[in-house]
Amino acid sequence: MAFGAFHGDHRGSRIITLFVGNLSPTMHWRGLRQAFSFHGDVVDSFIANKKDRYGKRFGFVRFSNRDDAPRAMIRLNGFRHFGYHISVSYAKYNSRATYWRKKRLPSKGIQEPVGNKASGSIGEVKSVERNVAEANARVCSESSKHTPANVQYR
């Protein structure tokens, strides 16, 4: 059987980890362990402090026997526990998940579009800069009664 997350030997058999999703907010790790211990020898149970990508609580249960884990998964997947339908599957270890990485900021050479538009071209940005420069030139000429000679238009 080549499924699930296997760990080192424990009493002559391999440990397998199950992922348990959609846990109730009142669920404690001891309750999770007790619920799964009816279906096999539970080595460890853990409930994470954070939530999954869907905003639901999750946890892990480790079994000492690779035959107990599939039986518990079949029996408890979709089981209603404290008003929540829990989901049980084999744990998958992806150490470099992309949604946990920090996103890099764009380099300083790239300009973002100005205004409420979600998309824009560089030409639109330059035309906005030109309009701002013209407005500044008008304000300067009205206040000092002469047109500045060093205004640059792009």
Summary of the structure (lengths in Angstrom):
residues: 154
radius of gyration: 29.9
end to end distance: 67.2
largest distance: 93.2
contacts: 365
relative contact order: 0.14
helix: 29%
strand: 27%
